[in-house]
Amino acid sequence: MAALLSAQQQPTSPRNSISPPSPPGRPATTLRHARSAGRPSALPTGQPEAHLHRWGLVPSWAKDPAIGNRLINARAETVASKPAFRHAFKERRCLVLADGFYEWHREGTRKQPYHIRLRDGRPFAFAGLWEHWEGKEAAIDSCTLLTTTPNEVMRPLHDRMPVILSAAEYDQWLDCRRQDVEPLQAILRPYPGDDLIAYPVSPQVNNPAHDSSECLIPLR
C-alpha cells in the first residue's frame, strides 16, 4: 500500500499550499475505493484509486455547498456520531495525501505559520472522509480531515493535529466493510513517531493565492 503514495499515483502537479475551501485547480489529492454501482458507498473493488476532492466536506443532503466551509475538519472523538460526518465515516473513508502541512502559533500580536513534515521529507497520508454532492448546475467531490489531540511536536503550536496514519493502517481505514467504531477510532490517534519536525516559514503562506516553493523555506 505504501507504493500508492508515489508521485506516479498523484493526478496533479505538486502544490505547496492548499487552504479551505480549496481554490479551483488546487484540490486535495486522495486515495479511495471506487463507488459501487448504483450506490455512493466505497466498497473495496481492487486497489484504491487517486481522486481530486475539494477540501471542506459537502454532505450529499446539503442544500447549500457553502456548508463545506465549516466542515474542513472532523474530530476523531465524535466523528462517528455527528450528523455531518457519521455516514461518510461508515461508507466513504479516504486517505488524503501530503508531504507536509501548516499550523499557526500566536506569538505576541501575530500568528506565525509553521510547516510540519517528516524529517526525511517522505509523503504520508491523513485520515479523511469524502462525499459526492450534486446540485442543479454542478457536482462536487469534497473531503475533510480527521483531527486528534496533539503529539509532543504539535502541542506547543496547537491543541489539535491532523490524524497521520501509518502505512500498516491504510487498508483498515479504506475498507468500509469494517464499520465497528472502536477499532477504527483506535487508529485515529496522535502521530506516534519521533520523526515529525516543525519550523517557522514566511507569512506569505497566509495568502491562499501563494503556491510557490518559497512557502516551504525555513525562516532564518
MARBA-3410 file (N, C-alpha, C, O; in Angstrom, 1 decimal):
220
0.8,-1.2,0.0,0.0,0.0,0.0,0.9,1.3,0.0,0.5,2.3,-0.6 ~ 2.0,1.2,0.6,2.9,2.4,0.7,3.3,2.9,-0.7,3.5,4.1,-0.9 ~ 3.3,2.0,-1.7,3.7,2.3,-3.0,2.7,3.2,-3.6,3.0,4.0,-4.6 ~ 1.4,3.2,-3.1,0.4,4.1,-3.7,0.6,5.5,-3.4,0.0,6.4,-4.0 ~ 1.6,5.8,-2.5,1.9,7.2,-2.2,2.9,7.8,-3.2,3.3,8.9,-3.0
3.3,7.0,-4.2,4.4,7.5,-5.1,3.8,8.6,-5.9,2.6,8.8,-6.1 ~ 4.7,9.4,-6.5,4.3,10.6,-7.3,3.5,10.2,-8.5,2.6,10.9,-9.0 ~ 3.7,8.9,-9.0,3.0,8.5,-10.2,1.5,8.3,-9.9,0.7,8.3,-10.8 ~ 1.1,8.1,-8.6,-0.3,7.9,-8.3,-1.0,9.2,-8.2,-2.2,9.2,-8.1 ~ -0.3,10.4,-8.2,-1.0,11.6,-7.9,-1.4,12.3,-9.2,-0.5,12.5,-10.1
-2.7,12.6,-9.4,-3.2,13.0,-10.7,-3.1,14.5,-11.0,-3.8,15.1,-11.8 ~ -2.1,15.2,-10.3,-2.0,16.6,-10.4,-0.6,17.0,-10.1,0.1,16.2,-9.4 ~ -0.1,18.2,-10.4,1.2,18.6,-10.1,1.3,19.0,-8.6,0.3,19.3,-8.0 ~ 2.5,19.0,-8.1,2.6,19.3,-6.6,2.1,20.7,-6.3,2.3,21.6,-7.1 ~ 1.6,20.8,-5.1,1.1,22.1,-4.6,1.8,22.4,-3.3,2.1,21.4,-2.5
2.2,23.6,-3.0,2.9,24.0,-1.8,2.0,24.5,-0.7,2.4,24.7,0.4 ~ 0.7,24.9,-1.1,-0.2,25.4,-0.1,-1.6,25.2,-0.6,-2.0,25.6,-1.8 ~ -2.4,24.6,0.2,-3.9,24.4,-0.1,-4.6,24.9,1.1,-4.3,24.4,2.3 ~ -5.5,25.8,1.0,-6.3,26.2,2.1,-7.8,26.0,1.8,-8.2,26.1,0.6 ~ -8.6,25.7,2.8,-10.0,25.5,2.6,-10.8,26.9,2.4,-10.4,27.8,3.1
-11.8,26.9,1.6,-12.1,25.9,0.6,-11.1,25.9,-0.5,-10.6,26.9,-0.9 ~ -10.7,24.7,-1.0,-9.7,24.6,-2.0,-10.0,25.5,-3.2,-11.1,25.4,-3.7 ~ -9.0,26.3,-3.6,-9.2,27.1,-4.8,-9.4,26.2,-6.0,-8.8,25.1,-6.0 ~ -10.1,26.7,-7.0,-10.3,25.9,-8.2,-8.9,25.6,-8.8,-8.0,26.5,-8.9 ~ -8.6,24.4,-9.2,-7.3,24.0,-9.7,-6.4,23.5,-8.6,-5.3,23.1,-9.0
-6.7,23.7,-7.3,-5.9,23.2,-6.3,-6.6,22.3,-5.3,-6.6,22.6,-4.1 ~ -7.3,21.3,-5.7,-8.0,20.4,-4.8,-7.0,19.5,-4.1,-5.8,19.4,-4.5 ~ -7.5,18.8,-3.1,-6.6,17.8,-2.4,-6.6,16.5,-3.2,-7.6,16.1,-3.8 ~ -5.5,15.8,-3.1,-5.4,14.5,-3.8,-5.7,13.4,-2.7,-5.1,13.4,-1.7 ~ -6.6,12.5,-3.1,-7.0,11.5,-2.2,-6.8,10.1,-2.8,-6.7,10.0,-4.0
-6.8,9.1,-2.0,-6.9,7.7,-2.4,-8.2,7.1,-1.8,-8.4,7.3,-0.6 ~ -9.0,6.5,-2.6,-10.2,5.8,-2.1,-10.6,4.7,-3.0,-10.2,4.7,-4.1 ~ -11.5,3.9,-2.5,-12.1,2.8,-3.4,-13.2,3.4,-4.2,-13.9,4.4,-3.8 ~ -13.4,2.9,-5.4,-14.4,3.4,-6.3,-15.8,3.2,-5.7,-16.0,2.2,-4.9 ~ -16.7,4.0,-6.1,-18.1,3.8,-5.6,-18.7,2.6,-6.3,-18.4,2.3,-7.4
-19.5,1.8,-5.5,-20.1,0.7,-6.0,-21.2,1.1,-7.0,-21.8,2.2,-6.9 ~ -21.5,0.2,-8.0,-22.6,0.6,-8.9,-23.9,0.8,-8.2,-24.4,-0.1,-7.4 ~ -24.6,1.9,-8.5,-25.9,2.2,-8.0,-26.0,2.7,-6.6,-27.0,3.0,-6.1 ~ -24.8,2.9,-5.9,-24.8,3.5,-4.6,-23.5,4.2,-4.3,-22.5,3.9,-4.9 ~ -23.5,5.2,-3.5,-22.3,6.1,-3.3,-21.4,5.5,-2.2,-20.5,6.3,-1.8
-21.5,4.2,-1.9,-20.5,3.7,-0.9,-19.2,3.4,-1.5,-19.0,3.4,-2.8 ~ -18.2,3.2,-0.7,-16.9,2.9,-1.2,-16.4,1.5,-0.7,-15.8,1.4,0.3 ~ -16.9,0.5,-1.4,-16.5,-0.8,-1.1,-15.3,-1.3,-1.9,-15.2,-0.9,-3.1 ~ -14.4,-2.0,-1.3,-13.2,-2.4,-2.0,-13.5,-3.2,-3.3,-14.2,-4.2,-3.3 ~ -12.9,-2.7,-4.4,-13.0,-3.4,-5.7,-11.6,-3.5,-6.3,-11.5,-3.3,-7.5
-10.6,-3.8,-5.5,-9.2,-3.8,-6.0,-8.4,-2.7,-5.4,-8.7,-2.2,-4.3 ~ -7.4,-2.2,-6.1,-6.5,-1.2,-5.5,-7.3,0.1,-5.4,-8.1,0.4,-6.3 ~ -7.0,0.9,-4.4,-7.6,2.3,-4.3,-7.2,3.1,-5.5,-6.2,2.9,-6.1 ~ -8.1,4.1,-5.8,-7.8,5.0,-6.9,-7.6,6.4,-6.5,-8.1,6.8,-5.4 ~ -6.7,7.1,-7.2,-6.5,8.5,-6.9,-7.6,9.4,-7.4,-8.1,9.2,-8.5
-8.0,10.4,-6.6,-9.1,11.3,-7.0,-8.7,12.7,-6.5,-7.8,12.9,-5.6 ~ -9.4,13.7,-7.0,-9.3,15.1,-6.5,-10.5,15.5,-5.8,-11.6,15.3,-6.3 ~ -10.4,16.1,-4.6,-11.5,16.5,-3.8,-11.3,17.9,-3.3,-10.2,18.3,-2.9 ~ -12.4,18.7,-3.3,-12.3,20.0,-2.7,-12.3,19.8,-1.2,-13.0,19.0,-0.6 ~ -11.4,20.6,-0.5,-11.3,20.5,0.9,-12.4,21.3,1.6,-12.5,22.5,1.4
-13.2,20.6,2.4,-14.4,21.2,3.0,-15.6,20.3,2.7,-16.1,20.4,1.6 ~ -16.0,19.4,3.6,-17.0,18.4,3.2,-18.3,18.9,2.9,-18.9,19.7,3.7 ~ -18.9,18.5,1.8,-20.3,18.9,1.5,-21.1,17.6,1.5,-21.1,16.9,0.5 ~ -21.9,17.4,2.5,-22.7,16.1,2.6,-23.7,16.1,1.4,-24.1,17.1,0.9 ~ -24.0,14.9,1.0,-24.9,14.7,-0.1,-26.3,15.3,0.1,-27.0,15.7,-0.8
-26.7,15.5,1.4,-28.0,16.0,1.7,-28.0,17.5,1.8,-29.1,18.1,2.1 ~ -26.9,18.2,1.8,-26.8,19.6,2.0,-27.5,20.4,0.9,-27.5,20.1,-0.2 ~ -28.2,21.4,1.4,-28.9,22.3,0.4,-28.0,23.3,-0.2,-28.2,23.7,-1.4 ~ -27.0,23.7,0.5,-26.0,24.7,0.1,-24.6,24.2,0.2,-24.2,23.9,1.3 ~ -23.8,24.1,-0.9,-22.5,23.6,-0.8,-21.5,24.5,0.1,-20.4,24.1,0.4
-22.0,25.7,0.4,-21.2,26.5,1.3,-21.0,25.9,2.7,-20.1,26.4,3.4 ~ -21.8,24.9,3.0,-21.6,24.2,4.3,-20.2,23.7,4.4,-19.7,23.5,5.5 ~ -19.6,23.4,3.3,-18.2,22.8,3.3,-17.2,23.7,3.9,-16.2,23.3,4.4 ~ -17.4,25.0,3.9,-16.5,26.0,4.5,-16.4,25.8,6.0,-15.4,26.2,6.6 ~ -17.4,25.1,6.6,-17.4,24.9,8.1,-17.1,23.5,8.4,-16.9,23.1,9.6
-16.9,22.6,7.4,-16.6,21.2,7.7,-15.3,20.8,7.1,-15.2,19.8,6.4 ~ -14.2,21.5,7.4,-12.9,21.2,6.9,-12.2,20.2,7.8,-11.3,19.4,7.3 ~ -12.6,20.0,9.0,-12.1,19.0,9.9,-13.2,18.3,10.7,-14.3,18.8,10.9 ~ -12.9,17.1,11.0,-13.8,16.3,11.8,-13.1,15.7,13.0,-12.0,15.1,12.9 ~ -13.6,16.0,14.2,-12.9,15.5,15.4,-13.0,14.0,15.5,-14.1,13.4,15.4
-11.9,13.3,15.7,-11.9,11.8,15.8,-12.8,11.3,16.9,-13.3,10.2,16.8 ~ -12.8,12.1,18.0,-13.6,11.6,19.2,-15.1,11.5,18.9,-15.8,10.8,19.6 ~ -15.6,12.3,18.0,-17.1,12.4,17.8,-17.5,12.2,16.4,-18.7,12.3,16.0 ~ -16.6,11.9,15.5,-16.9,11.7,14.1,-18.0,10.7,13.8,-18.8,10.8,12.8 ~ -18.0,9.6,14.6,-18.9,8.5,14.3,-20.4,8.9,14.7,-21.3,8.2,14.3
-20.6,10.0,15.4,-21.9,10.3,15.8,-22.4,11.7,15.3,-23.6,11.9,15.3 ~ -21.6,12.5,14.8,-22.0,13.8,14.3,-22.8,13.6,13.0,-22.3,12.9,12.1 ~ -23.9,14.2,12.8,-24.8,14.0,11.6,-24.0,14.4,10.3,-24.2,13.7,9.3 ~ -23.2,15.4,10.3,-22.5,15.8,9.1,-21.4,14.8,8.6,-21.1,14.8,7.5 ~ -21.0,13.9,9.6,-19.8,13.0,9.3,-20.1,11.5,9.4,-19.4,10.7,8.8
-21.2,11.2,10.1,-21.3,9.8,10.5,-21.5,8.8,9.4,-21.1,7.7,9.4 ~ -22.2,9.3,8.3,-22.5,8.4,7.2,-21.2,8.2,6.4,-20.9,7.1,6.0 ~ -20.5,9.3,6.2,-19.2,9.2,5.5,-18.2,8.3,6.3,-17.4,7.6,5.7 ~ -18.2,8.4,7.6,-17.3,7.7,8.4,-17.6,6.2,8.2,-16.6,5.4,8.3 ~ -18.8,5.8,8.0,-19.1,4.4,7.8,-18.8,3.9,6.3,-18.3,2.8,6.2
-19.1,4.8,5.3,-19.0,4.3,4.0,-18.1,5.0,3.0,-17.9,4.6,1.9 ~ -17.5,6.1,3.4,-16.7,6.9,2.5,-15.4,7.4,3.2,-15.3,8.6,3.4 ~ -14.6,6.5,3.6,-13.3,6.9,4.2,-12.2,7.0,3.1,-12.3,6.2,2.1 ~ -11.3,7.9,3.2,-10.2,8.0,2.2,-8.9,8.4,2.9,-8.9,8.7,4.1 ~ -7.8,8.4,2.1,-6.5,8.9,2.5,-6.3,10.2,1.8,-6.6,10.3,0.6
-5.9,11.2,2.5,-5.6,12.5,1.9,-4.0,12.6,1.9,-3.4,12.6,2.9 ~ -3.5,12.7,0.7,-2.0,12.6,0.5,-1.4,14.0,0.7,-1.9,15.0,0.4 ~ -0.2,13.9,1.4,0.6,15.1,1.6,2.0,14.8,1.9,2.3,13.6,2.2 ~ 2.9,15.8,1.9,4.2,15.6,2.5,4.5,16.7,3.5,5.6,16.9,3.9 ~ 3.5,17.4,3.9,3.6,18.4,5.0,2.3,19.1,5.2,1.4,19.0,4.4
2.2,19.9,6.2,1.1,20.8,6.5,1.5,22.0,7.3,2.6,22.0,7.8 ~ 0.6,22.9,7.4,0.9,24.2,8.1,0.0,24.3,9.4,-1.1,23.8,9.5 ~ 0.6,25.0,10.4,-0.2,25.3,11.6,0.3,26.7,12.0,1.5,27.1,11.8 ~ -0.6,27.5,12.7,-0.3,28.8,13.1,-0.2,28.9,14.6,-1.1,28.3,15.3 ~ 0.8,29.6,15.1,1.0,29.8,16.5,1.1,31.2,16.9,1.8,32.0,16.3
0.3,31.6,17.8,0.2,33.1,18.2,1.5,33.4,19.0,1.9,32.8,20.0 ~ 2.2,34.4,18.4,3.4,34.9,19.1,3.3,36.4,19.2,3.5,37.2,18.3 ~ 2.9,36.8,20.4,2.7,38.2,20.6,1.4,38.6,20.0,0.3,38.1,20.3 ~ 1.4,39.6,19.1,0.2,40.1,18.4,0.0,39.5,17.1,-0.9,39.9,16.4 ~ 0.8,38.6,16.7,0.7,38.0,15.3,0.7,36.5,15.4,1.1,35.9,16.4
0.2,35.8,14.3,0.3,34.4,14.2,1.4,34.0,13.3,1.4,34.4,12.1 ~ 2.3,33.2,13.8,3.4,32.7,13.0,3.1,31.4,12.3,2.8,30.4,13.1 ~ 3.2,31.3,11.0,2.9,30.0,10.4,4.1,29.0,10.5,5.3,29.5,10.5 ~ 3.8,27.8,10.8,4.9,26.7,10.8,4.6,25.7,9.8,3.4,25.4,9.5 ~ 5.6,25.1,9.2,5.4,24.0,8.3,5.9,22.7,9.1,6.9,22.7,9.7
5.0,21.7,9.0,5.3,20.4,9.7,5.4,19.3,8.7,4.6,19.2,7.8 ~ 6.5,18.5,8.8,6.7,17.4,7.9,7.5,16.3,8.6,7.9,16.5,9.7 ~ 7.6,15.2,7.9,8.5,14.2,8.4,10.0,14.5,8.1,10.3,15.2,7.1 ~ 10.8,14.1,9.0,12.2,14.6,8.9,12.9,14.3,7.5,13.7,15.0,7.0 ~ 12.6,13.1,7.0,13.2,12.7,5.7,12.4,13.2,4.5,12.8,12.9,3.4
11.3,13.9,4.7,10.5,14.5,3.6,9.6,13.5,2.9,9.1,13.9,1.8 ~ 9.5,12.3,3.3,8.7,11.4,2.6,7.2,11.7,2.7,6.8,12.3,3.7 ~ 6.4,11.3,1.7,5.0,11.6,1.8,4.3,10.7,2.8,4.8,9.7,3.2 ~ 3.1,11.1,3.2,2.3,10.4,4.2,0.8,10.6,3.8,0.5,11.2,2.8 ~ 0.0,10.0,4.7,-1.5,10.1,4.4,-2.2,10.5,5.7,-2.0,9.9,6.7
-3.1,11.5,5.5,-4.0,11.8,6.6,-5.3,10.9,6.5,-5.6,10.5,5.4 ~ -5.9,10.7,7.6,-7.2,10.0,7.6,-8.3,11.0,7.2,-8.3,12.1,7.7 ~ -9.1,10.7,6.2,-10.1,11.6,5.6,-11.4,10.9,5.4,-11.5,9.7,5.4 ~ -12.4,11.8,5.1,-13.7,11.3,4.7,-14.0,12.1,3.4,-13.5,13.2,3.2 ~ -14.8,11.5,2.5,-15.2,12.1,1.3,-16.7,12.0,1.1,-17.4,11.2,1.6
-17.2,12.9,0.3,-18.6,13.0,-0.1,-18.8,13.4,-1.6,-17.9,14.1,-2.1 ~ -19.9,13.0,-2.2,-20.3,13.4,-3.5,-21.6,14.2,-3.4,-22.6,13.6,-2.9 ~ -21.6,15.4,-3.9,-22.8,16.3,-3.8,-23.2,16.7,-5.2,-22.3,17.0,-6.0 ~ -24.5,16.7,-5.5,-24.9,17.1,-6.8,-26.0,18.2,-6.7,-27.0,18.0,-6.0 ~ -25.8,19.3,-7.4,-26.7,20.4,-7.4,-27.3,20.5,-8.8,-27.1,19.7,-9.7
-28.1,21.5,-9.1,-28.7,21.7,-10.3,-27.7,22.0,-11.5,-27.9,21.6,-12.6 ~ -26.6,22.7,-11.1,-25.7,23.1,-12.1,-24.3,22.5,-12.0,-23.4,22.7,-12.8 ~ -24.0,21.8,-10.9,-22.7,21.3,-10.6,-22.7,20.1,-9.7,-23.6,19.9,-9.0 ~ -21.6,19.4,-9.7,-21.4,18.3,-8.8,-20.0,18.5,-8.1,-19.1,19.0,-8.7 ~ -20.0,18.2,-6.8,-18.8,18.4,-6.1,-18.3,17.2,-5.3,-19.1,16.6,-4.6
-17.1,16.8,-5.5,-16.5,15.8,-4.7,-15.6,16.5,-3.6,-14.8,17.3,-4.0 ~ -15.9,16.2,-2.4,-15.2,17.0,-1.3,-14.7,16.1,-0.2,-15.0,14.9,-0.2 ~ -13.9,16.6,0.6,-13.3,15.8,1.7,-13.1,16.6,2.9,-13.1,17.9,2.9 ~ -12.8,15.9,4.0,-12.5,16.6,5.3,-11.4,15.8,5.9,-11.2,14.6,5.6 ~ -10.6,16.4,6.8,-9.5,15.7,7.5,-10.0,15.4,9.0,-10.6,16.2,9.6
-9.6,14.2,9.5,-9.8,13.9,10.8,-8.7,14.5,11.7,-7.5,14.5,11.3 ~ -9.1,15.0,12.9,-8.1,15.6,13.8,-8.2,14.9,15.1,-9.2,14.3,15.5 ~ -7.1,15.0,15.9,-7.0,14.4,17.2,-6.2,15.3,18.1,-5.8,16.4,17.7 ~ -5.9,14.8,19.3,-5.1,15.6,20.2,-3.6,15.7,19.7,-3.2,14.8,18.9 ~ -2.9,16.7,20.1,-1.5,16.9,19.5,-0.5,15.9,20.2,-0.7,15.5,21.3
0.6,15.6,19.4,1.7,14.9,20.0,2.7,15.9,20.5,2.4,17.1,20.6 ~ 3.9,15.5,20.9,4.8,16.4,21.6,5.3,17.5,20.7,5.6,18.6,21.1 ~ 5.4,17.2,19.4,5.9,18.3,18.4,4.8,19.3,18.2,5.1,20.5,18.2 ~ 3.5,18.9,18.1,2.4,19.8,17.8,1.9,20.6,19.1,1.3,21.6,18.9 ~ 2.1,20.0,20.3,1.5,20.6,21.5,1.9,22.0,21.7,1.0,22.8,22.1
3.1,22.5,21.4,3.4,23.9,21.6,2.7,24.8,20.6,2.6,26.0,20.9 ~ 2.3,24.2,19.5,1.7,25.1,18.4,0.2,25.1,18.5,-0.4,26.2,18.2 ~ -0.5,24.0,18.8,-1.9,23.9,18.7,-2.4,22.8,19.6,-1.7,21.9,20.0 ~ -3.7,22.9,19.9,-4.3,21.8,20.8,-4.9,20.7,20.0,-5.5,19.8,20.5 ~ -4.8,20.7,18.6,-5.3,19.6,17.8,-4.2,19.4,16.7,-3.3,20.3,16.5
-4.3,18.2,16.0,-3.4,17.9,14.9,-4.2,17.0,14.0,-5.0,16.2,14.4 ~ -3.9,17.0,12.7,-4.5,16.0,11.8,-4.0,14.6,12.1,-2.9,14.4,12.5 ~ -4.9,13.6,11.8,-4.5,12.2,12.0,-3.6,11.8,10.9,-4.1,11.8,9.7 ~ -2.4,11.4,11.2,-1.5,10.8,10.2,-1.5,9.3,10.4,-1.1,8.8,11.5 ~ -1.9,8.6,9.4,-2.0,7.1,9.5,-0.6,6.5,9.2,0.1,7.0,8.3
-0.3,5.3,9.8,0.8,4.6,9.3,0.4,3.7,8.1,-0.7,3.5,7.9 ~ 1.4,3.3,7.4,1.2,2.5,6.2,0.4,1.2,6.5,-0.4,0.7,5.7 ~ 0.7,0.7,7.7,0.0,-0.6,8.1,-1.5,-0.4,8.4,-2.2,-1.3,8.4 ~ -1.9,0.9,8.5,-3.3,1.2,8.8,-4.1,1.6,7.6,-5.3,1.8,7.7 ~ -3.5,1.8,6.5,-4.2,2.2,5.3,-5.4,1.3,4.9,-6.5,1.8,4.7
-5.1,0.0,4.8,-6.1,-0.9,4.4,-7.3,-0.9,5.3,-8.5,-0.9,4.9 ~ -7.0,-0.9,6.6,-8.1,-0.9,7.6,-9.0,0.3,7.5,-10.2,0.3,7.6 ~ -8.4,1.5,7.2,-9.1,2.7,7.1,-10.0,2.8,5.9,-11.1,3.2,5.9 ~ -9.4,2.3,4.8,-10.1,2.3,3.5,-11.2,1.3,3.3,-12.1,1.5,2.5 ~ -11.1,0.2,4.0,-12.0,-0.9,3.8,-13.3,-0.6,4.6,-13.4,-0.8,5.8
-14.3,-0.1,3.9,-15.6,0.3,4.5,-16.5,-0.8,4.9,-17.6,-0.6,5.3 ~ -16.1,-2.1,4.6,-16.8,-3.2,5.2,-16.5,-3.3,6.7,-17.3,-3.9,7.4 ~ -15.5,-2.6,7.1,-15.1,-2.6,8.6,-15.8,-1.4,9.2,-15.4,-0.2,8.9 ~ -16.9,-1.6,9.9,-17.7,-0.5,10.4,-17.8,-0.4,11.9,-18.5,0.4,12.5 ~ -17.1,-1.3,12.6,-17.0,-1.3,14.1,-16.3,0.0,14.5,-15.1,0.2,14.1
-16.9,0.8,15.3,-16.4,2.2,15.6,-15.1,2.1,16.4,-14.1,2.8,16.2 ~ -15.1,1.2,17.4,-14.0,1.2,18.4,-12.6,0.9,17.7,-11.7,1.6,18.0 ~ -12.5,-0.1,16.9,-11.1,-0.4,16.2,-10.8,0.7,15.3,-9.6,1.0,15.1 ~ -11.8,1.4,14.6,-11.4,2.5,13.7,-10.9,3.7,14.5,-10.0,4.3,14.1 ~ -11.6,4.0,15.6,-11.2,5.2,16.4,-9.9,4.9,17.1,-9.2,5.9,17.4
-9.5,3.7,17.3,-8.2,3.3,17.9,-7.0,3.8,17.1,-6.0,4.0,17.6 ~ -7.2,3.9,15.8,-6.1,4.3,14.9,-6.1,5.8,14.7,-5.2,6.3,14.0 ~ -7.1,6.5,15.2,-7.2,7.9,15.0,-6.6,8.6,16.2,-7.3,9.3,16.9 ~ -5.3,8.4,16.3,-4.6,8.9,17.5,-3.5,9.8,17.0,-3.2,9.9,15.8 ~ -2.8,10.5,18.0,-1.7,11.4,17.6,-0.6,10.6,17.0,-0.3,9.5,17.3
0.1,11.2,16.0,1.2,10.6,15.3,2.2,10.2,16.3,2.7,11.0,17.0 ~ 2.6,8.9,16.4,3.4,8.4,17.5,4.9,8.5,17.2,5.7,8.3,18.1 ~ 5.3,8.8,15.9,6.7,8.8,15.6,7.4,10.0,16.1,6.9,11.0,16.5 ~ 8.8,9.8,16.2,9.6,10.9,16.7,10.3,11.6,15.5,11.3,12.4,15.8 ~ 9.8,11.4,14.3,10.5,12.0,13.1,9.7,13.1,12.5,9.9,13.5,11.4
8.7,13.7,13.3,8.0,14.8,12.8,8.7,16.1,13.3,9.1,16.2,14.4 ~ 8.9,17.0,12.3,9.6,18.3,12.7,8.7,19.5,12.3,7.8,19.4,11.4 ~ 8.9,20.6,13.0,8.1,21.8,12.7,9.1,23.0,12.7,9.9,23.1,13.5 ~ 8.9,23.9,11.7,9.8,25.0,11.6,9.0,26.2,11.1,8.1,26.1,10.3 ~ 9.3,27.5,11.5,8.6,28.7,11.0,8.9,29.0,9.6,10.0,28.7,9.1
7.9,29.5,8.9,8.0,29.8,7.5,7.4,31.2,7.3,6.9,31.8,8.2 ~ 7.6,31.7,6.0,7.2,33.1,5.7,5.7,33.3,5.8,4.9,32.3,5.5 ~ 5.2,34.4,6.3,3.8,34.7,6.4,3.1,34.8,5.0,1.9,34.9,5.0 ~ 3.8,34.7,3.9,3.2,34.7,2.6,2.2,33.5,2.5,1.3,33.5,1.6 ~ 2.5,32.5,3.3,1.6,31.3,3.2,0.2,31.7,3.7,-0.8,30.9,3.5
0.0,32.8,4.4,-1.3,33.2,4.9,-2.2,33.6,3.7,-3.4,33.6,3.9 ~ -1.6,33.9,2.6,-2.4,34.3,1.4,-2.7,33.0,0.6,-1.7,32.5,0.0 ~ -3.9,32.6,0.4,-4.2,31.4,-0.4,-3.7,31.4,-1.8,-3.5,30.4,-2.5 ~ -3.5,32.6,-2.3,-3.0,32.8,-3.7,-1.6,32.3,-3.9,-1.1,32.0,-5.0 ~ -0.8,32.3,-2.8,0.6,31.9,-2.9,0.7,30.4,-2.9,0.3,29.7,-2.0
1.4,29.9,-3.9,1.5,28.4,-4.0,2.9,28.1,-4.6,3.1,27.2,-5.4 ~ 3.9,28.9,-4.1,5.3,28.6,-4.6,6.1,27.9,-3.6,5.7,27.8,-2.4 ~ 7.2,27.4,-4.0,8.1,26.6,-3.1,8.6,27.5,-2.0,9.2,27.0,-1.0 ~ 8.5,28.8,-2.2,9.0,29.8,-1.1,8.2,29.6,0.2,8.7,30.0,1.2 ~ 7.0,29.1,0.0,6.2,28.8,1.2,6.8,27.9,2.2,6.5,27.9,3.4
7.7,27.0,1.7,8.3,26.0,2.5,9.7,26.3,3.0,10.3,25.5,3.8 ~ 10.3,27.5,2.7,11.6,27.8,3.1,11.6,28.2,4.6,10.8,29.1,5.0 ~ 12.5,27.6,5.4,12.5,27.9,6.8,13.0,29.4,7.0,13.9,29.9,6.3 ~ 12.4,30.0,8.0,12.8,31.4,8.3,14.2,31.3,9.1,14.4,30.3,9.9 ~ 15.1,32.2,8.8,16.4,32.2,9.5,16.3,32.9,10.8,17.2,32.9,11.6
END
